């Protein structure tokens, strides 16, 4: 008896309407090999068809295109309608989706939708381990599809117990994750890189809610600072806030998530609930 590999929902939004792709993919990661080179953004849905900051994601998609000299002006009503159609057809209770615009055909949008596998409560409770890489993206403000391939090569070097990779700068600055933004608490301040990183949508939310809890400085900590960090965490649009308890084998806060991370996670979730919108 053969077992069929499950496939996710993929389609191409063309000027004349939504069409199925010529390929089948098992996940967003698997679909990368079939999608053309271009720019992309990734987000998620809530309660089936609600989204968070979709307009900001589309703004960033257009910005990424312009930074690559790709002429792009999205038909946002058509894109929203197509995304809703695919999400409703998928039947997923909640979804993670990627929008990709080809560099050579910017009038097309490739849409890939997979079931959202949320962060397990045990992971949030216990925190995660991360590994650093002395690598920087060429233009971190632009979400270039070439980065997804480079990222996969780095992920292949990570141990089984490593949740995420962190990119470091020339003097050991802890800049950002492979698919996330990075933050640390040092000397009572929340620290995060203010340049040389992708300005993630989730990062924007953290910077909006964090000043109510502690001072914020947009300046990275370094590898040498790790023993002095009292807390650390990462964020992404599909994961929210995830506590980090170990960096390159060095424990943070004794290897357990700290109270500020928990408080910011609660503030983040409250902000999410207040700003959800229907597709």
N, C-alpha and C positions, 0 to 999 in steps of 0.2 A: 504494500500500500504506500503510495507516494503522498507526501505532505506538500501542499501548495504554499509558497511563500506569500504572505499577505502583501497587498499592494496599497499604497496611499493614493489620495486623490490628486491628480495633476491635470493642468489645462493651460492653454495659451489664450490670453485675451488679445484679439486682433481688432483692427478698426471695424471689421464687419461682424464682430461678435466673438463669443467664447467657443473655443474648439478643444477637443481632447488632444493630448500629446501623442506622439507616435511611439512613445516608450512607456514602460511600466517601471515603477520604482518602489522599493520596500520602505523607504524612509526619506526624510529631507536630506540626510547625509548621502544616501544612495543616489538621490536625484541629481546631486552636484555633477556627476560624470556626464549626464545627458544635457544639462543646461548650457547655453552658450555663455561665452565670456561677457561680463558686463558688471552691473552694480546691483546690489540687493539690500533688502531689509527683512528682518525676522521679528515676528510678534506672536501673540496668542489671543485666544478668545476666552471669555468668561460666560458661564451660564449659557452655553451654546453659541449665541450670536452677539454677545456684547464685546466691545473692544475697549482698549485704554490708549489714549493718545495716538490714535491711528493717523490723525492729521499730521502730528509731529513726525511719525515714521515716514509718511509720504513726503513731507518737507525734506527730511534727511535723504530720502531716495533721490529726489531731484538735485539736492546739493551734491551728493556723491557723483551723480552723472555730470554735473557742471564742472566739478573738479577734474573729471576725466575728459572734458571737452566733448561730452555726449549730449547732443541737443534733446532735451527731454522736457515735456510739459504734460503731465499726467491728466487723463480724463478721469477725474476723481469720482464723479457719480457713477460712471460706467464700471470703474474698478471696484468700488464698494459693492455695487449690485452683483458683479461677477463673483467676488469673494463670498458674499452672503449665499449666493446660489450654490457654490461649491461646498461651503460649510454645512448648509442644510442638507445637501445631497449625501454628504459623507456619513451623516448619522453620528459623528463623534460628539459626546457630551460637551467636551471642551477640546480645542484644537490649537496646534502650533502651526504657523504658516510662514512661508517665505515668498516674497515678491522679487522677481529678477527681471531686470531690463537689459536686453542684449546691447552691446556697444554698437554693433553693426545694424541693428534693426530696432531703434528706440521707440518705434510705434507699437511694439509688442511687449506684453508683460507675461512672463511665465509665473504661474501660481502653483505652489505645492502645499498641500495640507495634510498633516499627520495628526494622529491622536496625541493630545497633550499628556505626557507622563509627568505629573507634578513631582516636586521634590518631596520625598517621603518624610513624614513627621520625625522619624528616627534620625534622619540626616540633619534636619534643622535642630534637633535636640542635642545631638552629639557633636555637630560640626564636621568640617572636612579638612583633608590634607591637600596641600598644593605644592607644586614644584616650579622652580624658576628656570627661565631660559634667557640667555644673553642675546635676545633678538628684539628688534623693533620693526614695526610695519613701515613700509615706505611712505605711505600717506595715511595715517590712522584716521583722519577725518572722513575718508572715503571708504565705503564698504564695497571693495572690489572683490569679485568672485574668485580671483586668483588667491586671495587670502584664505579662502575655505580649503583650498588644496594644500597650501603651506601649513595651515593649522592642523590638518589631518596628519601631516608628516611629523609634527611635533607631538601630537597626541599619541602617536605610535611609540614614542620614546618614554612615555609615562608609565610608571608602575601601576599594578592593578588597584592599589589602594589610594591612588592619586585622583582627585576629583577634577582638578583644573590646573592648567599651566599659567604661570605669570610671566609677562615679558619685562625685562629689565633694561635700563638705560646704560650709557657708557660708564657711569660711576656707581652702578648698582642701584639706581632708582627703581623702585617697584612701581611700574607704570599701569598696567592693565592685564586682564586675563585674556586667554585665547578667544573667548567669546563673552567677556564680562568686563565690568569695571571693578577696580580694587580700592579698598579703604582700610585705614588703620587708625586706632586710637593711641595717641602718644602724648604724654604730658597733659592730659585732659582735653586735647583737641582732636577733632576728626580730621584726618589728613587724607587727601587724594590728589593725584596728579592733575594739574590745571592745564597742561599742554602736552603734546606728543601722545595723545590718547583719543579714542573715539568718544565723543560726547554722547554717551548712551542715554536713551529716554529714561531708563530706570535711574541713572545717575542724576538726571534733572530732578526726579522726584525726591531722591535722598537729599540733595542740596536744598530742596524746598522745605523739608520737614526737620532736618537735623538741627538747624540753629535754635529750635525750641528746646533742644536737649543739651547741646554743648557747642562751643565755638568750632567753626569750620575754617580750615586753611587749605587752599588749593595748591598744595605743594607736596610732592611725594616723599614718603619715607624711603630709606635705603636698606640694602641687605644688612649693613652694619647695625641698623636700628632694631632688627628683629628681637633681640633679647630685651629691649626696652618697651616693646609694644604691649599695651594692656589688652587690646582686642584687635580683631581684624575680620573683615567680611568681604564678600563679593556680591555684585548684583547683575542681573540681566532681565530683560523684559519677560521672558518665559519662566524665570525662577524667583524673581523678587530678591529678598535678602537671604544669603546663605552664610552662616558663620564659618570662619576659618580658624582652626585650632592648631595647625602645624604648618610651617613653611620650611621646606627643605630639611625636614626632620627636626626642626627647632620648635618647641611648643610655644604657643601664644596663650597667655592667661592660664598657665598650668594645664593646657590641653582641653579646656572646656569653654563653650561660648560664654561671653560676659554680659552683664546687665545692660550696657549701653546698646549692644547689638540687639538684644531682645526688645528694648524700648523702641529703637528705630524701626525694627521689623513691625511692631504693632502700629507705629505711626504711619509707616509705609502702607500697610494694609488698610488702614482707615482712609488714607488719601485715595487709594485705589477704589474703594467702595463708593467714595463720593464723586468720582470722576468717570465712572463707566458710562459708555454710550452704546446704543444699539446700532449695528451696521445699517 
